[in-house]
């Protein structure tokens, strides 16, 4: 239960961060909203790919007990 609560709160925090990033991108390029949205999506996908790869490497080398280290990194 404590882990589920931490993951739940972590997800809420990630959602808030994504909304803030989307707002920053949209306000940085008001003349090109489609470009700003595409840049946001590309960076989000790249971050997801790099994060998944990093966490997968940490889990592979240190075991599943180190999942939180990957999340923090």
N, CA, C and O atoms as CSV, one atom per row, in Angstrom:
chain,resi,resn,atom,element,x,y,z
A,1,UNK,N,N,0.829,-1.209,0.000
A,1,UNK,CA,C,0.000,0.000,0.000
A,1,UNK,C,C,0.868,1.265,0.000
A,1,UNK,O,O,0.573,2.192,-0.755
A,2,UNK,N,N,1.930,1.338,0.821
A,2,UNK,CA,C,2.757,2.551,0.754
A,2,UNK,C,C,3.373,2.779,-0.636
A,2,UNK,O,O,3.454,3.914,-1.107
A,3,UNK,N,N,3.799,1.707,-1.275
A,3,UNK,CA,C,4.374,1.842,-2.613
A,3,UNK,C,C,3.329,2.324,-3.603
A,3,UNK,O,O,3.619,3.166,-4.453
A,4,UNK,N,N,2.121,1.800,-3.503
A,4,UNK,CA,C,1.051,2.230,-4.406
A,4,UNK,C,C,0.749,3.715,-4.211
A,4,UNK,O,O,0.508,4.426,-5.186
A,5,UNK,N,N,0.760,4.184,-2.982
A,5,UNK,CA,C,0.517,5.602,-2.725
A,5,UNK,C,C,1.637,6.475,-3.295
A,5,UNK,O,O,1.378,7.531,-3.872
A,6,UNK,N,N,2.877,6.027,-3.127
A,6,UNK,CA,C,4.007,6.784,-3.672
A,6,UNK,C,C,3.909,6.852,-5.188
A,6,UNK,O,O,4.111,7.916,-5.773
A,7,UNK,N,N,3.599,5.727,-5.831
A,7,UNK,CA,C,3.483,5.696,-7.286
A,7,UNK,C,C,2.331,6.582,-7.748
A,7,UNK,O,O,2.448,7.273,-8.759
A,8,UNK,N,N,1.229,6.567,-7.022
A,8,UNK,CA,C,0.088,7.406,-7.350
A,8,UNK,C,C,0.461,8.882,-7.278
A,8,UNK,O,O,0.160,9.646,-8.196
A,9,UNK,N,N,1.115,9.286,-6.191
A,9,UNK,CA,C,1.533,10.678,-6.050
A,9,UNK,C,C,2.575,11.055,-7.093
A,9,UNK,O,O,2.566,12.173,-7.609
A,10,UNK,N,N,3.470,10.129,-7.402
A,10,UNK,CA,C,4.484,10.354,-8.427
A,10,UNK,C,C,3.826,10.593,-9.786
A,10,UNK,O,O,4.267,11.452,-10.549
A,11,UNK,N,N,2.779,9.841,-10.082
A,11,UNK,CA,C,2.045,10.015,-11.336
A,11,UNK,C,C,1.362,11.366,-11.415
A,11,UNK,O,O,1.366,12.007,-12.466
A,12,UNK,N,N,0.775,11.802,-10.308
A,12,UNK,CA,C,0.147,13.127,-10.282
A,12,UNK,C,C,1.184,14.208,-10.519
A,12,UNK,O,O,0.950,15.148,-11.279
A,13,UNK,N,N,2.327,14.073,-9.869
A,13,UNK,CA,C,3.406,15.038,-10.048
A,13,UNK,C,C,3.899,15.065,-11.495
A,13,UNK,O,O,4.161,16.137,-12.041
A,14,UNK,N,N,4.025,13.904,-12.109
A,14,UNK,CA,C,4.453,13.832,-13.510
A,14,UNK,C,C,3.419,14.488,-14.425
A,14,UNK,O,O,3.790,15.173,-15.379
A,15,UNK,N,N,2.139,14.290,-14.150
A,15,UNK,CA,C,1.089,14.923,-14.951
A,15,UNK,C,C,1.121,16.438,-14.835
A,15,UNK,O,O,0.957,17.145,-15.828
A,16,UNK,N,N,1.332,16.934,-13.625
A,16,UNK,CA,C,1.438,18.385,-13.431
A,16,UNK,C,C,2.645,18.942,-14.172
A,16,UNK,O,O,2.570,20.007,-14.785
A,17,UNK,N,N,3.743,18.227,-14.115
A,17,UNK,CA,C,4.952,18.663,-14.809
A,17,UNK,C,C,4.724,18.703,-16.321
A,17,UNK,O,O,5.167,19.637,-16.990
A,18,UNK,N,N,4.044,17.708,-16.856
A,18,UNK,CA,C,3.758,17.689,-18.291
A,18,UNK,C,C,2.879,18.877,-18.692
A,18,UNK,O,O,3.091,19.479,-19.745
A,19,UNK,N,N,1.906,19.210,-17.864
A,19,UNK,CA,C,1.051,20.366,-18.168
A,19,UNK,C,C,1.837,21.669,-18.152
A,19,UNK,O,O,1.633,22.532,-19.006
A,20,UNK,N,N,2.733,21.811,-17.187
A,20,UNK,CA,C,3.551,23.022,-17.108
A,20,UNK,C,C,4.472,23.109,-18.323
A,20,UNK,O,O,4.621,24.177,-18.917
A,21,UNK,N,N,5.085,21.994,-18.689
A,21,UNK,CA,C,5.961,21.992,-19.866
A,21,UNK,C,C,5.200,22.352,-21.136
A,21,UNK,O,O,5.705,23.099,-21.974
A,22,UNK,N,N,3.992,21.827,-21.280
A,22,UNK,CA,C,3.172,22.141,-22.459
A,22,UNK,C,C,2.853,23.631,-22.493
A,22,UNK,O,O,2.893,24.250,-23.556
A,23,UNK,N,N,2.542,24.198,-21.355
A,23,UNK,CA,C,2.252,25.640,-21.283
A,23,UNK,C,C,3.478,26.454,-21.671
A,23,UNK,O,O,3.368,27.412,-22.437
A,24,UNK,N,N,4.640,26.086,-21.154
A,24,UNK,CA,C,5.870,26.807,-21.486
A,24,UNK,C,C,6.151,26.757,-22.984
A,24,UNK,O,O,6.521,27.761,-23.592
A,25,UNK,N,N,5.971,25.583,-23.566
A,25,UNK,CA,C,6.224,25.448,-25.002
A,25,UNK,C,C,5.246,26.301,-25.808
A,25,UNK,O,O,5.640,26.943,-26.782
A,26,UNK,N,N,3.997,26.310,-25.416
A,26,UNK,CA,C,2.985,27.066,-26.160
A,26,UNK,C,C,3.215,28.569,-26.046
A,26,UNK,O,O,2.995,29.302,-27.010
A,27,UNK,N,N,3.656,29.035,-24.880
A,27,UNK,CA,C,3.882,30.468,-24.718
A,27,UNK,C,C,5.212,30.916,-25.324
A,27,UNK,O,O,5.388,32.095,-25.632
A,28,UNK,N,N,6.143,29.982,-25.497
A,28,UNK,CA,C,7.438,30.338,-26.094
A,28,UNK,C,C,7.323,30.551,-27.603
A,28,UNK,O,O,8.123,31.280,-28.190
A,29,UNK,N,N,6.351,29.932,-28.219
A,29,UNK,CA,C,6.188,30.057,-29.671
A,29,UNK,C,C,4.725,30.310,-30.019
A,29,UNK,O,O,4.078,29.449,-30.614
A,30,UNK,N,N,4.194,31.480,-29.656
A,30,UNK,CA,C,2.774,31.734,-29.923
A,30,UNK,C,C,2.439,31.846,-31.411
A,30,UNK,O,O,1.291,31.634,-31.802
A,31,UNK,N,N,3.421,32.175,-32.238
A,31,UNK,CA,C,3.168,32.299,-33.674
A,31,UNK,C,C,3.187,30.945,-34.389
A,31,UNK,O,O,2.743,30.837,-35.532
A,32,UNK,N,N,3.703,29.911,-33.710
A,32,UNK,CA,C,3.798,28.585,-34.336
A,32,UNK,C,C,3.324,27.512,-33.351
A,32,UNK,O,O,4.133,26.720,-32.866
A,33,UNK,N,N,2.026,27.478,-33.053
A,33,UNK,CA,C,1.536,26.534,-32.049
A,33,UNK,C,C,1.705,25.072,-32.460
A,33,UNK,O,O,1.947,24.218,-31.608
A,34,UNK,N,N,1.583,24.776,-33.748
A,34,UNK,CA,C,1.758,23.389,-34.191
A,34,UNK,C,C,3.206,22.942,-34.015
A,34,UNK,O,O,3.469,21.811,-33.606
A,35,UNK,N,N,4.140,23.835,-34.325
A,35,UNK,CA,C,5.555,23.516,-34.121
A,35,UNK,C,C,5.841,23.302,-32.641
A,35,UNK,O,O,6.533,22.352,-32.276
A,36,UNK,N,N,5.315,24.178,-31.782
A,36,UNK,CA,C,5.539,24.058,-30.347
A,36,UNK,C,C,4.971,22.746,-29.812
A,36,UNK,O,O,5.599,22.083,-28.986
A,37,UNK,N,N,3.782,22.374,-30.286
A,37,UNK,CA,C,3.174,21.124,-29.843
A,37,UNK,C,C,3.988,19.931,-30.332
A,37,UNK,O,O,4.186,18.974,-29.583
A,38,UNK,N,N,4.462,19.973,-31.573
A,38,UNK,CA,C,5.293,18.894,-32.095
A,38,UNK,C,C,6.603,18.771,-31.347
A,38,UNK,O,O,7.069,17.663,-31.082
A,39,UNK,N,N,7.204,19.906,-31.002
A,39,UNK,CA,C,8.443,19.896,-30.235
A,39,UNK,C,C,8.204,19.306,-28.851
A,39,UNK,O,O,9.020,18.532,-28.350
A,40,UNK,N,N,7.089,19.671,-28.239
A,40,UNK,CA,C,6.740,19.113,-26.928
A,40,UNK,C,C,6.573,17.604,-27.008
A,40,UNK,O,O,7.117,16.877,-26.177
A,41,UNK,N,N,5.835,17.129,-27.991
A,41,UNK,CA,C,5.617,15.687,-28.123
A,41,UNK,C,C,6.916,14.937,-28.414
A,41,UNK,O,O,7.137,13.847,-27.887
A,42,UNK,N,N,7.765,15.514,-29.245
A,42,UNK,CA,C,9.043,14.869,-29.557
A,42,UNK,C,C,9.927,14.778,-28.321
A,42,UNK,O,O,10.547,13.743,-28.076
A,43,UNK,N,N,9.989,15.849,-27.543
A,43,UNK,CA,C,10.819,15.820,-26.340
A,43,UNK,C,C,10.240,14.891,-25.289
A,43,UNK,O,O,10.990,14.239,-24.563
A,44,UNK,N,N,8.924,14.818,-25.193
A,44,UNK,CA,C,8.297,13.890,-24.253
A,44,UNK,C,C,8.594,12.445,-24.637
A,44,UNK,O,O,8.920,11.625,-23.779
A,45,UNK,N,N,8.482,12.139,-25.916
A,45,UNK,CA,C,8.773,10.778,-26.365
A,45,UNK,C,C,10.244,10.429,-26.170
A,45,UNK,O,O,10.572,9.305,-25.789
A,46,UNK,N,N,11.126,11.381,-26.430
A,46,UNK,CA,C,12.550,11.138,-26.221
A,46,UNK,C,C,12.845,10.910,-24.738
A,46,UNK,O,O,13.606,10.011,-24.382
A,47,UNK,N,N,12.242,11.723,-23.885
A,47,UNK,CA,C,12.428,11.548,-22.444
A,47,UNK,C,C,11.908,10.213,-21.950
A,47,UNK,O,O,12.523,9.584,-21.089
A,48,UNK,N,N,10.782,9.776,-22.486
A,48,UNK,CA,C,10.225,8.474,-22.116
A,48,UNK,C,C,11.155,7.350,-22.553
A,48,UNK,O,O,11.374,6.393,-21.810
A,49,UNK,N,N,11.699,7.469,-23.759
A,49,UNK,CA,C,12.609,6.443,-24.264
A,49,UNK,C,C,13.891,6.377,-23.441
A,49,UNK,O,O,14.329,5.294,-23.054
A,50,UNK,N,N,14.485,7.521,-23.177
A,50,UNK,CA,C,15.730,7.555,-22.403
A,50,UNK,C,C,15.480,7.089,-20.965
A,50,UNK,O,O,16.277,6.329,-20.414
A,51,UNK,N,N,14.394,7.533,-20.365
A,51,UNK,CA,C,14.076,7.129,-18.999
A,51,UNK,C,C,13.831,5.637,-18.875
A,51,UNK,O,O,14.295,5.003,-17.927
A,52,UNK,N,N,13.105,5.078,-19.828
A,52,UNK,CA,C,12.833,3.642,-19.811
A,52,UNK,C,C,14.116,2.841,-19.987
A,52,UNK,O,O,14.324,1.825,-19.324
A,53,UNK,N,N,14.970,3.308,-20.885
A,53,UNK,CA,C,16.243,2.623,-21.102
A,53,UNK,C,C,17.123,2.692,-19.859
A,53,UNK,O,O,17.719,1.691,-19.461
A,54,UNK,N,N,17.204,3.860,-19.251
A,54,UNK,CA,C,18.000,4.034,-18.034
A,54,UNK,C,C,17.484,3.155,-16.899
A,54,UNK,O,O,18.260,2.456,-16.249
A,55,UNK,N,N,16.188,3.192,-16.666
A,55,UNK,CA,C,15.614,2.387,-15.589
A,55,UNK,C,C,15.751,0.900,-15.877
A,55,UNK,O,O,15.998,0.114,-14.962
A,56,UNK,N,N,15.595,0.509,-17.129
A,56,UNK,CA,C,15.795,-0.894,-17.482
A,56,UNK,C,C,17.215,-1.347,-17.208
A,56,UNK,O,O,17.429,-2.457,-16.722
A,57,UNK,N,N,18.185,-0.503,-17.514
A,57,UNK,CA,C,19.581,-0.831,-17.223
A,57,UNK,C,C,19.846,-0.925,-15.731
A,57,UNK,O,O,20.580,-1.808,-15.287
A,58,UNK,N,N,19.258,-0.028,-14.954
A,58,UNK,CA,C,19.427,-0.067,-13.496
A,58,UNK,C,C,18.810,-1.330,-12.931
A,58,UNK,O,O,19.414,-1.990,-12.085
A,59,UNK,N,N,17.617,-1.674,-13.386
A,59,UNK,CA,C,16.956,-2.882,-12.895
A,59,UNK,C,C,17.749,-4.122,-13.280
A,59,UNK,O,O,17.883,-5.047,-12.480
A,60,UNK,N,N,18.276,-4.146,-14.501
A,60,UNK,CA,C,19.048,-5.297,-14.965
A,60,UNK,C,C,20.320,-5.472,-14.142
A,60,UNK,O,O,20.679,-6.590,-13.775
A,61,UNK,N,N,20.995,-4.371,-13.855
A,61,UNK,CA,C,22.275,-4.489,-13.154
A,61,UNK,C,C,22.139,-4.574,-11.637
A,61,UNK,O,O,22.967,-5.208,-10.984
A,62,UNK,N,N,21.103,-3.944,-11.058
A,62,UNK,CA,C,21.001,-3.884,-9.595
A,62,UNK,C,C,19.787,-4.624,-9.028
A,62,UNK,O,O,19.671,-4.767,-7.811
A,63,UNK,N,N,18.890,-5.092,-9.884
A,63,UNK,CA,C,17.712,-5.815,-9.411
A,63,UNK,C,C,16.505,-4.907,-9.231
A,63,UNK,O,O,16.613,-3.682,-9.275
A,64,UNK,N,N,15.355,-5.536,-9.028
A,64,UNK,CA,C,14.108,-4.780,-8.932
A,64,UNK,C,C,14.018,-3.927,-7.676
A,64,UNK,O,O,13.206,-3.003,-7.620
A,65,UNK,N,N,14.826,-4.215,-6.677
A,65,UNK,CA,C,14.786,-3.401,-5.458
A,65,UNK,C,C,15.319,-1.996,-5.713
A,65,UNK,O,O,15.150,-1.123,-4.863
A,66,UNK,N,N,15.948,-1.754,-6.841
A,66,UNK,CA,C,16.514,-0.438,-7.158
A,66,UNK,C,C,15.623,0.375,-8.090
A,66,UNK,O,O,16.090,1.343,-8.689
A,67,UNK,N,N,14.358,0.007,-8.226
A,67,UNK,CA,C,13.441,0.721,-9.124
A,67,UNK,C,C,13.352,2.194,-8.754
A,67,UNK,O,O,13.325,3.052,-9.637
A,68,UNK,N,N,13.307,2.496,-7.468
A,68,UNK,CA,C,13.172,3.878,-7.056
A,68,UNK,C,C,14.394,4.721,-7.408
A,68,UNK,O,O,14.273,5.923,-7.643
A,69,UNK,N,N,15.563,4.099,-7.445
A,69,UNK,CA,C,16.764,4.839,-7.872
A,69,UNK,C,C,16.619,5.281,-9.317
A,69,UNK,O,O,16.997,6.401,-9.662
A,70,UNK,N,N,16.081,4.424,-10.159
A,70,UNK,CA,C,15.844,4.793,-11.547
A,70,UNK,C,C,14.824,5.909,-11.669
A,70,UNK,O,O,14.976,6.811,-12.492
A,71,UNK,N,N,13.798,5.848,-10.860
A,71,UNK,CA,C,12.781,6.906,-10.872
A,71,UNK,C,C,13.327,8.243,-10.424
A,71,UNK,O,O,12.971,9.281,-10.980
A,72,UNK,N,N,14.176,8.226,-9.437
A,72,UNK,CA,C,14.788,9.451,-8.954
A,72,UNK,C,C,15.740,10.025,-10.005
A,72,UNK,O,O,15.776,11.233,-10.237
A,73,UNK,N,N,16.508,9.133,-10.634
A,73,UNK,CA,C,17.448,9.588,-11.674
A,73,UNK,C,C,16.682,10.174,-12.842
A,73,UNK,O,O,17.288,10.613,-13.820
